[in-house]
């Protein structure tokens, strides 16, 4: 009895390679989306902090210049 050894055809190798490339592209794309989302989130947080600090500095400047009175 002769034993058959399966030989991978070029079309199945091509399909596997294409599937691997597609999977890799999808993973890379998801990674870029997460990275962009994180950068956007960090940017928003930084802008909010800068805005908050600027508002504090303006408030302190007004108080120190005597333009803000705590009296009713």
N, C-alpha and C positions, 0 to 999 in steps of 0.2 A: 504494500500500500504506500502510495506517495503522499507525503505531507505537503500541503499547500502553504506557502509563506506569503502572507498578504504584502503586496508592494503598494506603497502610497502612490496614487496617480497624481500627476501635476495639478489637475483641477482641484483635488481635495486639499493639496498643499497650498494652492493659491487661495482657496476659500478660508483655510485656517489662518493664513497670513493676513488676509483681508479682515477677518474677524478680529484678530489680535490688534491690527492697526486701528480698526474702528473703536475697539475697547480702549486702547491707549489714548486715542484722540478724545474720547468721551471723558476719560478720567482727567486728562490734562485740561479740558474745557471746564469741567466741574471745579477743578483746583483753581483755575483762573477766576471763575465766578466767585468762589469763596474768598479769594484774595482781594478781588475788586470790592466785594461787599465789606470785607474787614477794613480795607483802606478807606472806603466811604464812611463807615461807622466811626473809625478813628478820626477822620477829618471832621465829621460833624461834632464829635465830642470836643476836639481841639477848638473848633470855632465857638462852641458854646462856652468853653472855659475862657477863651480870650474875650468873648463878649461880656461874660460875667465879671471878669477882672477889670475890663474897661469901665463897666458900670460902677464897680466899687471905687475905682480911682476917681471917676467923675464925682461920685457922691462924697468921697473924702475930701476932694478938692473944694467942693462947695461948702462943706462944713468948716474946713480950715480957713477959708476966706471970709468967714463970718456971714455968709449969705443965708445960712440955714439956721433957723432959730428953733430951739426946743420948747420955747415958751408958747402958750396958746395965744 
